[in-house]
Amino acid sequence: MTSGVRRIYSVMLLISALAFSAAASAQAPSAAPATPAPAAVPTTAEARVSLPRFLIYFDEFSAYLSPRAKAIIAKAAKEAKAAGVKSITVQARASATGTVQTNKYLAMTRASIVADELEADGLDAATVQQQPIGQTGSRDPSVFNRRVDIVLHR
């Protein structure tokens, strides 16, 4: 594959990943009803649905937080405070470009930077758990594999 074709392919994947992220962000939980519902314990699936997952994408071999990434992290922190979450998991991934060891450290760095930003946005450090996953099994170097997932837990 030529570098021009590879670049076009990467841009197309980035656009689809951003569209996926925008669609996921647009699905905000609905407001609570004005009158209390009958006392029902929500199932685990319902609890997961009501807390969105926030995705932060990175450039290749980078842990730089863009202004958009910082805005997404701030939104995650705000949602976590509003929902009264008990813990937050920061799952960091790296694409298969480069060595396994390099991608392990890159994932650790990404997780740490996102966790630091969540703390800067007012979350208690004790609630933030870092989970550097490292290199994905895929050989796909696209932006989808260069991400951090912020997962909120009740």
Secondary structure, DSSP 8 states (H G I E B T S, - for coil): --HHHHHHHHHHHHHHHHHHHHHHHH-------SS--------HHHHHHHS-EEEEE--TT-----HHHHHHHHHHHHHHHHHT-SEEEEEEEE-SSS-HHHHHHHHHHHHHHHHHHHHHTT--GGGEEEEEEEE-S----SGGGSEEEEEEE-
